[in-house]
Structures are given as C-alpha cells and as structure tokens.
Amino acid sequence: MSARARLRATVPALMPASQAGPPEIAGLPGRRMLVQRNDEEVVAQPLDDAFVPRSGESVRFPAPWPRDRGTWEVAPDASVAVFAGVHAVRAVEPSGATRWEVRHGCWYGACREMHGSHDEYADRPDHRYPEGGSVGFSADGKIVWAHVRGPLPEGELNPDTVDEWLVVDAENGRVLARADAEAAAAGSVHLPHPTDPRQMGLSIGEGQDGAPLRWGRWDGKELTVDHLEGDLCLLSLSPSGDRLMTVSHDQDSLAVRDSSGTVMEALEWEAESAIPRHPEATSDGDDDDDDDDVLACWDWAGGFLDESTVVASTAESDDEWGLGRHWLIDTAGAAGFVPIAYPSPVSCEPTALGNGTWSTVSESRDVLHVWGVDTPGA
C-alpha cells in the first residue's frame, strides 16, 4: 500500500537555473512567497492560496555580497531582506538602501579581524571557504534572530564565546538581546514558531563534530536559550508549534518531539527497522559491512503537512540504487507509515509547506511542483 501524490501546482522559477540557486517557497500559509537568489539579487514573488504568483507584485533586493558568502531571509511582508554574511548581518530594502547592519567577527575560522566590508576579504585565498550562520524572522516579522560569529564590536559576552545568538529589532537593527550559542558552527538554520513571535528554533551544524539544537524565548526583556539534548537537526514545527520534527545527526533516527524536546510516545522511527531496503539494493551477503551499505538513512529534509502528518525522505541513501523514496507518516496512527507514489519520477527531497502540501524541485531546478495526497473524490 502507498499514498498517492496528486500534483496541486506547478510554480516556475523566477530566474534561470544556470544563474541562480533553486527556487523556494517561503512563509506560512496565507503569506507564502516564491523566492530565489543569484549573486546580484534576491527576488520575492507573493503567491496566492493556490500557489499562483500574484502578477505585478515581485520585489527585488540587491545583494550586498555573492550568494556563496552567506545566507538570507525575506521578511514576511517582503518589505526587507536580511543577509547573513561573513562579517555582518545587513538589512537591505528594495531600493538597495541599507536599513541597518550589525557587524560581527569573521566566519573564516582562523581570522580574528573585524572587517568593515566584503571588499576587504573578497579576493583573499584564505577566506575562500568560510563557515557561516543564518538569520530568521519572527512570525510577525518584527524581530530578526541572527546566529553570528563573535565578537560584536561592543565586545564579547566572555572570552570563551565563539558563536552568538542575537535578537535584533527588524526596523532599526538595534540588538535587543544576545546569548552564547555554545557552539562552533559550520552552518545553521532558523525555524520560527508559527504562532508565537517570541520563540525561535536554531539548528546548528558543526560538520562531523555534531548538531546542537537550541530553542530561544524572548519575553521583551530577556533571552532564554534551552539546549535540547542530543545531536539533532530540526526540520519542522507543526502548525501549532507544539511539535518538533527532528532527524539525528547520524541520520539514523526520525522523531516527533514536544516543545521541550522530549520524544512523544511511539513517535520515533529508527531507519534500520522502519525503512525497507530499496527494491534495487543488493549485497553479496558475505560481509556484514557490505550488508550495512544497503540500509537506508533519513535525509535532513521533510516536515509537517498538518498537526499529525509528516513527510520524510531517504533520497540520499537511495540514490545509489535508483530513485529516492519519500514517506508519509500519520503520527495519529490511522494511516501509519507508507511510501509515496508519484505520477512521474521525483529525484529530490521534499519540503513541507503545511496545509497538507509539500514541494519538490525539478531536476533542472527551473520549476517547483506542489503536491498533496490524492484523496478519492477530491
């Protein structure tokens, strides 16, 4: 038995795939937008509830540095884009004007300089492959959370601080709070609470060293940071924000957790026992190590389709044997754990969009496909 996927929408990319990164659908239901970036700019196109681009409403934000020199996020109302770079976090308006900038330490590991601009290190060979942080807007767009390499120009929290987590006023760039992230990141991703703008998740990657997960709460005066136990990648929050979906750093375990990080009863799935081998996977059967090579592992991808249903994938480990597989999991237990059958081959990982939908990008990266479960009679 499998869950049949039905194509809900086809969304063309905003830029040629040869010039830009893949298109993404950002934002929460009711405030979605299609976004894409090349080295020169970010383009945001508001979408209606059927994922149809709203004509004449695209917004362009000039980029302050190349695409491979950081991450970025567009505000929920598309009024400003914030770029997390090697030396600073900068908010840019559609006119190209800098709304504000917060300078910080250099993300190139051995560098201890406080750079004033991208031009200072743009052509330096020793800055070719920096690490990086990220930014995320609160659900109401009023706060920017920023994961940066310390120190700030105002000084360190303490001499041992490496990474800092900042709460920043989105309007004027004032740093409202800061905390030691207690990490040494290679990269990170922010995931906002969908209904409470005072809460934010921060999923940090430290390469082979681990994947610390932080949960922040800002009460208007103080920033409290919880350290969720284990090396976990945070993939998604449920529509209520009460449930978290995580994958372990080693990709062995997929779980649904409560807001404290505790695994909910019977909602953890070990890849070795939960996922059948790919139908094309083979081993010679003479060596235990060879046998392990055909086992599937969870991707760092997927998320909640609604409060009790998640989409997950094993595309990375399946790639050696054929097309990657996606899985629909009913955490309430009614439909259980089933593979997704698509009307045409899908070769990438899924991105959960909520409202019962998820997206995949075409192999040529020029189109996003939006899917839902094919319900008889729908």
C-alpha positions in Angstrom: 0.0 0.0 0.0 1.2 3.5 -0.8 0.0 7.1 -0.6 -0.7 8.5 -4.0 0.6 12.1 -4.6 -1.5 14.5 -6.6 0.1 17.5 -8.3 -1.5 20.6 -6.9 0.5 23.4 -8.6 3.5 24.0 -10.9 5.4 27.1 -10.0 8.1 28.4 -12.5 11.4 29.7 -11.1 12.0 33.4 -11.1 15.5 33.2 -12.5 17.3 30.9 -14.9 18.7 27.8 -13.1 22.1 28.4 -14.7 22.4 31.8 -12.9 20.8 31.2 -9.5 20.1 28.8 -6.7 17.0 26.7 -6.7 13.6 28.4 -6.1 12.0 28.1 -2.7 8.5 28.6 -1.3 8.9 30.6 1.9 6.5 31.8 4.5 3.5 30.4 6.3 0.1 29.5 4.8 -1.7 32.7 3.9 1.6 34.6 3.5 3.6 32.5 1.1 6.1 33.7 -1.5 8.4 32.3 -4.1 12.0 33.4 -3.5 15.2 32.8 -5.4 18.7 34.3 -5.3 21.7 34.8 -7.6 24.9 36.7 -7.0 23.3 40.1 -7.6 19.9 40.0 -6.0 17.1 38.2 -4.3 13.6 38.1 -6.0 10.4 37.5 -4.0 7.1 36.8 -5.6 4.0 36.6 -3.4 1.8 33.6 -4.1 -1.9 33.1 -3.5 -3.5 30.2 -1.7 -3.3 28.0 -4.9 0.4 28.8 -5.3 -0.3 31.1 -8.3 2.1 34.0 -8.5 0.4 37.4 -7.9 1.0 39.3 -11.1 3.0 42.6 -10.9 3.9 42.0 -7.2 7.5 40.7 -7.4 10.1 42.5 -5.3 13.9 42.6 -5.9 16.5 43.2 -3.2 20.1 43.9 -4.4 22.5 41.6 -2.7 25.5 43.1 -0.8 27.8 40.1 -1.5 27.8 36.9 -3.6 25.5 34.0 -3.0 28.2 31.7 -1.7 29.2 34.2 1.0 26.2 33.7 3.4 22.5 33.1 3.8 19.5 35.3 3.6 15.8 35.7 4.5 13.0 37.8 3.2 10.6 39.5 5.7 7.0 38.0 5.8 5.7 41.2 4.2 8.5 41.3 1.6 9.5 44.8 2.8 13.1 44.0 3.5 15.7 41.2 3.0 18.3 40.4 5.6 21.6 38.9 4.5 23.8 36.9 7.0 27.3 37.3 5.6 30.9 36.5 6.6 31.4 39.7 8.6 28.0 41.3 9.1 24.2 40.9 9.1 22.7 43.5 6.8 19.1 44.5 6.1 18.5 45.7 2.6 15.4 47.5 1.2 14.2 47.0 -2.4 15.8 50.3 -3.4 19.2 48.9 -2.4 19.4 51.1 0.6 20.9 49.5 3.8 18.3 49.8 6.5 20.8 48.6 9.1 23.9 46.5 9.7 25.2 44.5 12.6 28.9 43.8 12.3 30.4 40.7 14.0 33.5 38.5 14.0 34.7 36.8 10.8 33.3 33.4 9.9 36.6 32.3 8.5 37.9 30.2 11.3 41.4 31.4 11.7 40.6 35.1 11.1 40.4 37.5 14.1 39.8 40.7 12.1 36.7 42.9 12.4 36.1 43.5 8.7 34.4 46.7 7.6 33.2 45.5 4.2 33.1 42.4 1.9 35.8 44.1 -0.3 38.4 43.6 2.5 38.5 39.8 2.0 36.7 39.2 -1.3 39.8 38.2 -3.1 41.8 36.7 -0.3 42.5 33.0 -0.9 42.4 32.3 2.9 38.8 33.4 3.0 37.5 31.3 0.1 35.7 28.8 2.2 34.3 30.4 5.4 31.8 28.9 7.7 28.5 30.7 8.3 25.5 31.5 10.3 21.9 32.4 9.5 19.0 34.7 10.2 15.3 34.2 10.7 12.3 36.5 11.0 9.8 36.0 13.8 6.3 35.0 12.7 5.1 38.7 12.8 8.3 40.0 11.1 9.1 42.4 13.9 12.2 40.6 15.2 15.2 39.2 13.4 17.1 36.3 15.1 20.7 36.2 14.0 23.3 33.5 14.6 26.7 35.1 14.2 30.4 34.6 14.9 31.5 36.6 17.8 32.6 39.1 18.9 30.4 42.1 18.2 32.2 45.4 18.1 30.9 46.1 21.6 32.8 43.2 22.9 32.4 39.5 23.8 30.0 38.0 26.2 33.0 36.3 27.8 36.5 35.4 26.5 35.4 31.8 25.5 32.4 32.8 23.4 32.6 31.6 19.8 29.1 31.9 18.3 26.5 34.3 19.5 22.7 34.3 19.1 21.2 37.8 18.7 17.7 39.2 18.9 17.5 42.2 16.7 14.8 44.8 16.0 13.9 44.3 12.4 13.0 48.0 11.9 16.2 49.7 13.2 18.8 46.9 13.8 19.1 47.5 17.5 20.4 44.4 19.3 17.8 43.7 21.9 19.5 40.6 23.5 22.4 38.3 22.9 23.4 34.9 24.2 26.3 32.5 23.9 25.1 29.8 21.4 27.8 27.5 22.9 28.7 26.1 19.5 31.3 26.4 16.8 29.2 26.2 13.7 29.9 25.4 10.1 26.3 26.5 9.3 22.9 26.9 10.8 19.2 27.3 10.0 16.4 29.2 11.9 12.9 27.8 12.2 10.3 30.3 13.7 7.5 29.3 15.9 4.5 29.6 13.6 2.2 31.4 16.0 4.4 32.9 18.8 6.8 35.5 17.5 8.7 35.3 20.8 10.0 31.8 20.1 12.6 30.5 17.6 14.5 27.3 16.9 18.1 27.3 15.8 19.5 24.1 14.2 23.3 24.2 14.1 25.7 22.1 12.1 29.2 21.6 13.3 30.3 19.3 10.5 31.4 15.9 11.8 31.5 17.2 15.4 27.8 17.3 16.0 24.5 19.2 15.6 23.5 21.2 18.6 19.9 22.3 18.7 18.8 25.5 20.6 15.4 26.9 21.4 15.1 30.6 22.2 12.4 32.6 24.0 12.4 36.4 24.1 10.0 37.9 26.5 10.7 41.5 25.5 13.4 41.9 28.1 15.4 38.7 28.4 16.5 35.9 26.0 16.3 32.4 27.4 18.0 29.6 25.5 17.2 26.0 26.0 19.7 23.3 24.9 17.8 20.3 23.5 19.5 17.1 24.4 21.4 15.2 21.7 22.8 16.0 18.2 19.6 16.8 16.3 18.7 18.5 13.1 15.4 20.4 13.5 13.4 20.0 10.3 10.0 21.4 11.0 7.4 22.7 13.5 3.8 21.6 13.5 1.2 24.4 12.6 0.5 24.9 16.4 4.2 25.0 17.2 3.7 22.4 19.9 5.5 19.6 18.0 9.0 19.4 16.5 10.3 17.1 13.8 13.9 16.1 14.1 16.5 13.8 12.5 19.6 12.7 14.4 23.0 13.9 13.2 23.9 10.4 12.1 20.6 10.2 10.2 19.6 7.0 12.0 16.5 8.3 13.8 13.5 10.4 12.8 11.3 11.7 15.7 8.4 13.9 16.6 9.0 15.7 19.9 7.1 18.0 22.2 8.2 21.6 22.6 10.7 20.6 25.4 12.5 18.3 23.0 11.1 15.1 24.6 10.2 12.3 22.1 6.5 11.8 22.0 5.3 8.3 22.8 5.8 5.8 19.9 6.8 8.7 17.5 10.4 7.8 16.9 11.5 5.7 13.9 14.9 4.0 13.5 15.9 3.9 9.9 17.3 0.3 10.1 14.0 -1.2 11.3 11.4 1.3 9.9 12.6 1.6 6.3 12.6 -1.4 4.0 15.6 -1.7 1.7 15.4 -0.1 -1.6 13.9 -2.6 -4.1 17.0 -2.3 -6.3 19.5 -2.6 -3.4 21.8 -5.6 -3.4 24.6 -7.0 -1.3 26.8 -10.1 -1.6 25.6 -11.4 1.8 29.2 -12.4 2.8 30.2 -9.4 4.8 28.2 -7.6 7.5 29.7 -4.2 6.4 28.6 -4.8 2.8 25.1 -5.6 4.2 25.1 -2.4 6.1 25.8 -0.4 3.0 22.4 -1.2 1.5 20.5 0.1 4.6 18.6 3.4 4.1 19.0 6.5 6.2 16.8 9.5 6.8 17.5 12.7 4.9 17.8 16.1 6.7 14.6 17.1 4.9 10.8 16.9 5.3 8.3 18.3 7.8 4.7 18.6 9.0 1.9 18.7 6.5 -0.6 19.2 9.3 -0.6 18.8 13.0 -0.3 15.0 12.8 1.1 14.1 9.4 4.7 14.4 8.3 6.6 13.8 5.1 10.1 12.4 5.2 12.6 11.0 2.7 15.5 8.7 2.2 16.7 10.1 -1.2 20.3 10.5 -0.3 20.9 6.8 0.6 18.6 5.6 -2.1 20.5 7.4 -4.8 23.0 4.6 -5.4 20.1 2.2 -6.2 17.7 4.3 -8.1 15.0 6.9 -7.4 14.9 8.3 -3.9 11.8 7.4 -1.8 9.5 9.7 0.1 7.4 8.6 3.1 4.1 9.8 4.5 3.7 9.2 8.3 0.5 9.6 10.1 1.5 10.2 13.7 -2.0 9.6 14.9 -1.7 6.0 13.6 -4.7 5.8 11.3 -2.8 5.5 8.0 0.6 4.5 9.5 3.9 4.7 7.7 3.7 4.4 3.9 5.7 5.2 0.8 4.5 8.0 -1.5 3.7 7.1 -5.1 4.2 9.9 -7.6 2.6 10.1 -11.1 6.1 10.8 -12.5 9.6 10.3 -11.1 10.8 12.6 -8.4 14.5 12.7 -7.7 14.9 15.2 -4.9 14.0 15.7 -1.2 10.6 17.1 -0.2 9.9 20.4 1.5 6.8 20.6 3.7 4.6 23.6 3.2 1.7 22.9 5.6 -2.0 22.8 4.7 -1.5 19.2 3.6 1.1 20.1 0.9 4.8 19.7 0.1 7.1 20.7 -2.7 9.8 19.2 -4.9 12.1 20.9 -7.3 12.5 19.7 -10.9 15.8 18.1 -11.9 16.6 21.1 -14.0 15.8 23.4 -11.0 13.5 25.6 -13.1 10.2 24.5 -11.7 8.7 23.7 -8.2 6.0 21.1 -8.0 3.5 21.3 -5.2 1.9 18.0 -4.1 -0.9 16.8 -1.9 -2.3 13.4 -1.0 -4.7 12.1 -3.7 -7.9 11.6 -1.8 -10.6 9.7 -3.8 -13.3 12.1 -4.8 -11.2 15.2 -4.1 
